[in-house]
Amino acid sequence: MQTKNLFAAIDLGSNSYRLEIGRLENGHLRRVEYLKETVRQGNGLDADRNLTEEAMQRGWACLARFGERIAGFRSANVRAVATQTLREARNRDVFLSQARKILGFPIEVIAGREEARLIYLGVSHLLPGSDERRLVVDIGGRSTELILGQGHVPQTLESYRVGSVAWSMKYFPNGQWTSAAFKTAEIAAKAILDEALSHYPRSSWDQAYGSSGTIGAVADALQANGWPEGIITPEALDWLEEKLIKAQRPENLRLEGIKDDRRPVLGGGLAVLRAVFDLLQIDDMRPAQGALRHGALFDLIDRENPQTDVRTRMIDWLARHFGADALQGERVARTAMRLYEEAVTTPVIAEEKERSLRKLQWAAQVHEIGMQISHSDYHKHGAYILENTDMPGFTVDELHRLGQLVLGHRGKLRKLDLALDDPLFVCQLLALRLGVILCHARREPQTEDITLEHDARNQTFQLTLPEGWDKLYPQSAHLLREEVTAWQKTSWRFVLHISRQDHAIHIGM
């Protein structure tokens, strides 16, 4: 089966894992397949916020089945994202290490606001085109996302730690639905969501939409029992709550339209939804078809083109916000990228090399964002900003990688000992450090006859300078000699080769 035009998104949610496969045809995404499994990983966190062995096994088993289905897909065409449960889990690295091997593709733990962005992207693309101002609500297993946006552009994004699984476990622990429990659960949800009042006033949106999970289940139940299709009202929620209270327990509920896997978490989800309706003064909400997984698919397609990649726009914004010298960033980026392409001659998948180059470019563009805080330690402050700023489009791991590059672009290398085990990262780092050195005068450097070679087997880099270059640029040559010394304190070697008419000088041999 041809997989070039196939894209896959996997949502590792707190309640369910979902796989969406789409085919890109004439610029449009057509669904090929959709798989969903109730994993209920959100109730597998113990008192210390560690995933239990059983919860991890359930996740691994599901990912094994998903992995078989998407075997052979291009890595660039697959995006797997994990949400609140794995954001919270202290032992997530244990789970993810095995999960990535089983799935055969990277898995990203995304921040709450990135989750909200992708949700809105999915919802907006599956709604008719409109200029209406939209409020989008998504109640997941352990988090609730609220988004304001217009068209395909999200404007206000927030994620709150309240969800159907978490609230069902906490306020309906024995599976008993009582009036008192619902009241307590709603009050508790309002206490967490209360700050949303100032960010999501009723005047800021025209129509409310509900995405996936709880809201989809509630809409299905209401429609199956005679309520108007495609709309949720406060009166309908009151009616549904009364039905749950009369049933007392999930297994006693005799109501059309509710799937068995949704029953145990319906009480918690309904309590949160009622709290959202009351706080935000929602008169009616329309269930939307789009969800997180759809947003991840559309985002994958956008990433195919650097011009539409939201990450590129966020890097530009970050550089402007912190007053970084844009021209210097571009100079360093061009120089570093050329050297990187020269050095990386080992067999590397083209798409992997392209991704590495793009990240190197981003790191170069923002390597000076810490200068507003401190000139001497700006690399440290820049790294801190990157690792502690919500950047739509970026995963936690991507921001960490960029932060490590910015931290390491100057100064001693011992602070990056663990990262230096990754050969591609080392190539990126050296190229960035050389780019900064060669552009130190803040003008375009003379690099036409400069070459960088990489001996992967011996972990050695050699920079060759043409005859007379070190005389023309004595300060740059001095900085390069210091760079040789810096790498001597690592397991890697950096050698400076200076050509002479009758001989050559090797520094660092």
C-alpha positions in Angstrom: 0.0 0.0 0.0 1.3 3.4 -1.0 1.8 5.5 2.2 3.4 8.6 0.8 0.2 10.6 1.0 -1.1 9.0 4.1 -0.9 10.9 7.4 -1.6 9.4 10.9 -2.3 11.1 14.2 -2.5 9.3 17.5 -4.0 10.8 20.6 -2.9 9.2 23.9 -5.7 10.5 26.0 -6.4 9.9 29.6 -9.5 7.9 28.8 -9.0 6.6 25.3 -6.3 6.2 22.7 -7.3 7.2 19.2 -5.7 6.7 15.8 -6.8 8.8 12.8 -5.5 8.1 9.3 -6.1 10.5 6.5 -5.1 10.8 2.9 -4.1 14.1 1.3 -5.9 14.4 -2.0 -5.8 17.7 -4.0 -5.1 19.7 -0.9 -7.9 18.0 1.1 -7.7 15.5 3.9 -10.0 12.5 3.5 -10.5 10.0 6.3 -9.1 6.5 5.6 -9.5 4.9 9.0 -10.3 5.7 12.6 -9.6 3.4 15.6 -10.4 4.0 19.2 -9.6 2.0 22.3 -10.7 2.7 25.9 -7.4 2.5 27.8 -8.5 4.5 30.8 -4.9 5.4 31.7 -6.1 8.4 33.7 -7.3 6.2 36.5 -3.9 4.3 36.6 -2.1 7.0 38.5 -1.3 5.9 42.0 -1.1 8.2 45.1 2.5 9.2 44.1 1.4 10.1 40.6 3.1 7.1 39.1 1.5 5.0 36.4 0.8 1.5 37.6 2.2 -1.5 35.8 -1.3 -2.5 34.7 -2.0 1.0 33.3 1.3 0.9 31.4 0.5 -2.6 30.0 -2.9 -1.4 28.7 -1.2 1.5 26.9 1.5 -0.6 25.4 -0.9 -3.3 24.2 -3.0 -0.6 22.4 0.0 1.0 20.8 1.2 -2.3 19.5 -2.0 -2.7 17.6 -1.8 0.9 16.3 1.9 0.4 15.4 1.0 -2.6 13.2 -1.5 -0.5 11.4 0.8 2.4 10.5 4.0 0.3 9.9 5.7 1.7 6.8 4.4 5.2 7.2 6.9 8.0 6.7 8.1 9.3 10.0 7.3 12.9 9.0 3.7 11.8 8.3 3.0 10.5 11.8 2.4 12.5 15.0 1.6 10.8 18.3 0.8 13.2 21.2 0.2 12.4 24.9 -1.8 14.7 27.1 -2.6 15.3 30.8 -2.0 11.8 32.3 1.5 11.6 30.9 2.1 15.3 31.7 1.4 14.3 35.4 3.0 10.9 35.6 6.3 10.9 37.4 7.4 7.7 35.7 6.3 8.8 32.2 9.8 8.2 30.9 9.6 4.5 31.8 6.3 4.2 29.9 7.4 6.3 26.9 10.7 4.5 26.4 8.9 1.3 25.8 5.9 2.9 24.1 8.1 4.5 21.4 9.8 1.1 20.6 6.4 -0.6 20.4 4.8 2.1 18.2 7.8 2.6 16.0 7.4 6.3 16.0 8.2 9.2 18.4 5.6 10.1 21.0 5.4 13.7 22.2 4.1 14.9 25.6 2.5 18.2 24.7 1.7 21.1 27.0 -1.8 22.0 27.8 -1.9 25.1 25.6 -0.5 23.1 22.7 -3.3 20.6 23.2 -5.8 23.4 23.1 -4.3 24.8 19.9 -4.5 21.4 18.2 -8.1 20.9 19.4 -9.1 24.3 17.9 -7.3 23.5 14.7 -9.2 20.2 14.4 -12.6 21.8 15.2 -12.2 24.8 12.9 -11.1 22.8 9.9 -14.2 20.6 10.1 -16.6 23.5 10.6 -18.0 25.5 7.7 -16.0 28.6 6.9 -17.2 31.5 9.0 -16.1 34.8 10.5 -18.0 34.0 13.8 -16.1 34.2 17.0 -16.0 30.7 18.5 -15.6 29.3 22.0 -14.4 25.7 21.8 -14.6 23.5 24.9 -13.0 20.0 25.2 -13.5 18.0 28.4 -11.0 15.1 28.4 -10.2 12.5 31.0 -7.9 14.7 33.2 -8.0 18.2 31.6 -10.4 20.6 30.1 -9.4 23.0 27.3 -11.0 26.3 26.6 -10.2 28.2 23.3 -11.4 31.4 21.8 -10.7 31.8 18.1 -11.9 33.0 14.7 -11.6 31.2 11.4 -8.6 28.8 11.8 -6.8 31.2 14.2 -6.9 30.5 18.0 -6.6 33.6 20.0 -7.0 32.6 23.7 -5.8 29.2 24.8 -6.0 27.6 28.2 -5.9 24.1 29.8 -7.4 23.3 33.3 -6.7 20.2 35.4 -10.2 19.0 35.6 -11.7 16.1 33.6 -14.2 13.2 33.4 -11.9 10.5 34.7 -10.3 12.6 37.5 -13.7 13.9 38.7 -15.4 10.5 38.5 -12.6 9.0 40.6 -12.6 11.8 43.1 -16.3 12.7 43.6 -18.0 9.4 42.6 -15.4 7.0 44.0 -17.8 4.1 44.5 -19.6 4.7 41.3 -22.5 6.2 43.1 -24.4 9.1 41.5 -26.1 11.2 44.1 -27.4 14.8 44.2 -24.9 15.7 46.9 -22.0 14.3 44.9 -22.9 16.2 41.8 -23.3 19.4 43.7 -19.8 19.0 45.3 -18.2 18.0 42.0 -19.7 21.0 40.2 -18.5 23.4 42.9 -15.0 21.9 42.8 -14.9 22.3 39.0 -16.0 25.9 39.3 -13.3 26.6 41.8 -10.6 25.5 39.2 -12.3 27.1 36.2 -13.2 30.3 37.9 -10.2 32.2 36.5 -11.6 31.5 33.0 -14.3 34.2 33.7 -11.9 37.0 33.0 -10.4 35.4 29.8 -13.7 34.1 28.3 -16.4 36.7 28.9 -19.7 36.2 27.2 -19.1 39.2 25.0 -16.0 37.6 23.4 -17.7 34.8 21.4 -20.7 34.2 19.2 -21.2 30.5 19.4 -19.9 27.7 21.7 -18.7 24.4 20.3 -17.9 21.2 22.2 -15.3 18.8 21.0 -14.9 15.0 21.5 -15.0 12.9 24.7 -17.6 14.0 27.3 -19.4 16.5 25.1 -19.8 14.1 22.2 -21.1 11.4 24.6 -23.6 13.8 26.1 -24.8 15.0 22.7 -25.3 11.4 21.5 -27.3 10.5 24.6 -29.5 13.6 24.4 -30.3 13.1 20.7 -31.1 9.4 21.2 -33.6 10.4 23.8 -35.6 13.0 21.9 -33.7 16.2 22.4 -33.0 18.4 19.4 -30.1 17.1 17.3 -26.9 19.1 17.3 -27.5 21.3 20.3 -26.9 21.0 24.1 -28.8 23.3 26.5 -28.7 23.8 30.3 -32.2 22.3 30.4 -31.0 19.1 28.7 -28.1 18.8 31.1 -30.4 19.1 34.1 -32.5 16.3 32.6 -29.5 14.1 32.1 -28.2 14.6 35.6 -31.6 13.7 37.0 -31.5 10.4 35.0 -28.1 9.6 36.4 -29.2 10.3 40.0 -32.2 8.1 39.6 -30.1 5.3 38.2 -27.7 5.7 41.2 -24.9 3.7 39.5 -23.5 3.4 36.0 -24.6 -0.3 35.6 -28.2 0.7 36.4 -28.4 3.4 33.8 -30.9 2.4 31.0 -30.5 5.2 28.6 -30.2 5.0 24.8 -27.1 6.5 23.1 -24.6 5.9 25.9 -21.7 3.5 25.2 -20.7 1.1 27.8 -17.1 2.4 28.0 -18.4 5.9 28.7 -20.7 5.0 31.6 -18.1 4.9 34.4 -16.8 8.4 33.7 -20.1 10.1 32.6 -20.9 11.5 36.0 -17.6 13.3 36.4 -17.7 14.6 32.8 -21.3 15.9 33.2 -20.4 17.7 36.4 -17.6 19.5 34.7 -19.8 20.4 31.7 -22.5 21.8 33.9 -19.9 23.9 35.7 -18.6 25.3 32.3 -22.1 26.1 31.1 -22.9 28.0 34.4 -19.6 29.9 34.6 -19.4 31.0 31.0 -23.2 31.7 30.7 -23.6 29.3 27.8 -27.2 29.1 26.5 -26.5 26.5 23.9 -23.5 24.5 22.7 -23.1 22.7 19.4 -21.1 19.4 19.3 -18.2 19.6 16.8 -16.8 16.8 14.7 -13.2 18.0 14.9 -10.9 17.0 17.8 -7.3 16.9 18.9 -6.3 14.1 16.5 -7.7 16.1 13.5 -5.7 19.1 14.6 -2.6 17.0 14.8 -3.2 15.8 11.2 -3.7 19.3 9.8 -0.6 20.5 11.7 1.4 17.7 10.1 0.4 18.9 6.7 1.2 22.5 7.6 4.7 21.4 8.8 5.5 20.1 5.3 6.0 23.7 4.3 8.2 25.9 6.5 6.0 28.9 5.4 2.9 27.4 7.0 4.7 25.7 10.0 3.4 27.5 13.2 6.7 26.8 14.8 8.5 29.1 12.3 6.1 31.9 13.1 6.6 31.3 16.9 10.4 31.5 16.5 10.0 34.8 14.6 7.7 36.1 17.4 10.0 35.1 20.2 13.0 36.8 18.6 11.0 40.0 18.1 9.6 39.8 21.6 13.0 39.7 23.3 14.6 42.1 20.9 17.1 39.7 19.3 19.1 41.1 16.4 17.3 39.5 13.4 20.0 40.1 10.9 22.6 38.5 13.2 20.4 35.6 13.7 20.0 35.1 10.0 23.8 35.4 9.4 24.5 32.8 12.1 21.8 30.5 10.8 23.1 30.6 7.2 26.7 30.0 8.3 25.8 27.2 10.8 23.5 25.4 8.3 26.1 25.4 5.6 28.7 23.9 7.9 26.2 21.4 9.2 25.3 20.1 5.7 29.0 19.7 5.0 29.7 17.8 8.2 26.7 15.4 8.1 27.8 12.9 5.5 26.9 9.7 7.3 23.7 7.9 6.1 20.9 10.0 7.5 17.3 9.8 6.3 16.7 12.9 4.2 13.6 14.0 6.3 15.6 13.6 9.5 18.4 15.8 8.2 15.8 18.4 7.1 14.2 18.5 10.5 17.7 18.8 12.2 18.5 21.7 9.8 15.3 23.5 10.6 15.9 23.2 14.4 19.4 24.4 13.9 18.1 27.4 12.0 15.6 28.2 14.8 18.3 27.9 17.5 20.4 30.4 15.6 17.5 32.8 15.2 16.9 32.9 19.0 20.4 32.4 20.3 20.5 36.0 21.6 17.1 36.2 23.2 18.6 36.3 26.7 20.6 39.5 26.1 17.8 41.6 27.5 18.3 40.0 30.8 22.1 39.6 31.0 24.9 40.2 28.5 27.4 37.9 30.1 25.1 35.0 30.8 22.7 35.5 28.0 23.0 31.9 26.8 21.8 30.6 30.1 18.8 33.0 30.2 18.0 32.2 26.6 17.9 28.5 27.4 15.6 29.2 30.4 13.2 31.2 28.3 12.9 28.4 25.7 12.3 25.7 28.3 9.7 27.7 30.3 7.7 29.5 27.6 4.5 28.1 26.1 5.3 27.9 22.4 2.3 26.7 20.2 3.5 24.0 17.8 6.4 22.9 19.9 6.6 19.8 22.1 8.3 19.8 25.5 11.2 17.7 24.0 11.7 20.1 21.1 11.9 23.1 23.3 14.4 21.3 25.5 16.5 20.5 22.5 16.5 24.1 21.4 17.2 25.2 24.9 20.2 22.9 25.0 21.6 24.3 21.7 21.2 27.9 22.9 22.8 27.0 26.3 25.7 25.4 24.6 26.4 27.9 21.8 29.1 29.5 23.9 31.1 28.8 27.0 32.2 25.4 28.4 30.7 22.2 27.1 30.7 20.2 30.3 27.2 21.5 31.1 26.0 19.4 28.1 27.7 16.1 29.0 24.6 13.9 28.6 23.5 15.6 25.3 26.9 15.0 23.8 26.1 11.3 23.4 23.9 12.2 20.5 26.0 12.6 17.3 23.4 14.7 15.4 23.1 17.0 18.4 26.9 17.4 18.5 26.9 18.3 14.8 24.2 20.9 15.4 26.0 22.3 18.4 29.4 22.6 16.7 27.9 24.1 13.6 26.0 26.7 15.8 29.2 27.5 17.9 31.2 28.0 14.7 28.5 30.1 13.1 28.5 32.4 16.2 32.4 32.6 16.1 32.6 33.3 12.4 29.8 36.0 12.6 31.2 37.6 15.8 31.9 40.9 14.0 28.2 41.1 13.0 28.8 41.1 9.3 28.7 38.4 6.7 31.7 36.1 7.2 34.2 35.0 4.5 33.5 31.3 4.4 33.6 30.3 0.7 36.8 28.3 1.1 36.2 27.0 4.6 35.2 23.4 4.9 34.1 21.2 7.9 34.6 17.5 7.8 33.3 14.9 10.2 34.9 11.5 11.0 32.0 9.8 12.8 34.0 6.7 13.7 36.7 8.7 15.5 34.3 11.4 16.8 36.5 14.1 15.1 35.7 17.3 13.3 38.2 19.2 11.1 37.7 22.8 10.0 40.0 23.7 7.1 40.9 27.4 6.6 42.4 28.6 3.3 45.9 30.1 3.1 46.1 33.5 4.6 42.6 33.5 6.2 44.0 33.5 9.8 46.0 36.6 8.9 43.1 38.4 7.4 40.8 37.5 10.3 43.0 37.3 13.4 40.3 37.6 16.0 38.2 34.9 14.3 41.2 32.6 14.1 41.9 33.2 17.8 38.3 32.3 18.7 38.6 29.1 16.6 41.8 28.1 18.5 39.9 28.6 21.8 37.1 26.3 20.4 39.7 23.6 19.8 40.6 23.8 23.5 36.9 23.7 24.6 36.3 20.4 22.7 39.4 18.8 24.2 37.5 18.5 27.5 34.9 16.2 25.9 34.9 12.8 24.1 34.9 14.7 20.8 37.8 16.3 19.0 37.8 19.5 17.0 40.8 20.1 14.8 41.8 23.3 13.0 43.6 22.9 9.7 45.3 26.0 8.4 46.7 25.8 4.9 50.2 27.2 4.1 51.9 27.5 0.7 54.6 24.9 1.7 52.9 23.2 4.6 49.8 23.0 6.8 49.3 23.7 10.4 47.1 21.3 12.5 45.8 22.6 15.8 44.2 20.1 18.1 45.9 16.9 16.7 
